[in-house]
């Protein structure tokens, strides 16, 4: 008898627009990583950015720089 295994999502993704704290300022680690990615992509990002917007920008820049 074989067992059927379902992939387990260890970190389910939630749309940043649905985050309860999405309007709060980006965290220090988010800002640091975002600025690193932006520098690699030759772009600038604002210092004043929300958690949700930072997450979206990180995703976009990861795709652009191949770090995702």
C-alpha positions as CSV (number, residue, x, y, z in Angstrom):
1,X,0.0,0.0,0.0
2,X,1.5,3.4,-1.0
3,X,1.0,6.5,0.9
4,X,0.0,9.7,-0.8
5,X,1.9,12.7,0.5
6,X,0.8,16.2,0.0
7,X,3.4,19.0,-0.2
8,X,3.4,21.0,3.0
9,X,3.7,24.7,2.7
10,X,5.9,25.9,5.5
11,X,5.4,29.5,4.8
12,X,2.1,30.2,3.1
13,X,2.2,33.4,1.1
14,X,-0.4,36.1,1.8
15,X,-0.9,39.0,-0.5
16,X,0.7,42.1,1.1
17,X,-2.5,44.0,0.4
18,X,-4.2,41.7,2.9
19,X,-1.6,42.3,5.7
20,X,-3.0,43.8,8.9
21,X,0.2,45.7,9.5
22,X,0.9,46.4,5.8
23,X,0.6,50.2,6.2
24,X,3.2,50.3,9.0
25,X,6.7,51.4,8.0
26,X,9.0,48.8,6.5
27,X,11.1,46.8,9.0
28,X,14.9,47.4,9.2
29,X,15.7,44.1,7.5
30,X,13.2,44.8,4.7
31,X,14.7,48.3,4.1
32,X,18.3,46.9,4.1
33,X,17.5,44.1,1.7
34,X,15.4,46.4,-0.5
35,X,18.2,48.9,-0.8
36,X,20.7,46.1,-1.6
37,X,18.5,44.8,-4.4
38,X,17.8,48.3,-5.7
39,X,21.5,49.1,-5.8
40,X,22.2,45.9,-7.8
41,X,19.3,46.8,-10.2
42,X,20.6,50.4,-10.5
43,X,17.4,51.8,-9.0
44,X,16.5,54.0,-6.1
45,X,13.8,53.3,-3.5
46,X,12.3,55.7,-1.0
47,X,13.3,55.4,2.6
48,X,9.7,56.0,3.7
49,X,7.9,52.9,2.5
50,X,5.3,50.6,4.0
51,X,5.8,47.0,4.8
52,X,3.5,45.9,2.1
53,X,5.1,48.2,-0.6
54,X,8.5,47.0,0.5
55,X,7.5,43.4,0.1
56,X,6.2,44.1,-3.4
57,X,9.3,45.9,-4.4
58,X,11.5,43.2,-3.0
59,X,9.6,40.6,-5.1
60,X,9.9,42.8,-8.2
61,X,13.6,43.4,-7.7
62,X,14.4,39.8,-6.9
63,X,12.9,38.9,-10.2
64,X,14.8,41.6,-12.0
65,X,18.2,40.8,-10.4
66,X,17.8,37.0,-10.4
67,X,17.9,36.7,-6.7
68,X,14.4,35.4,-6.2
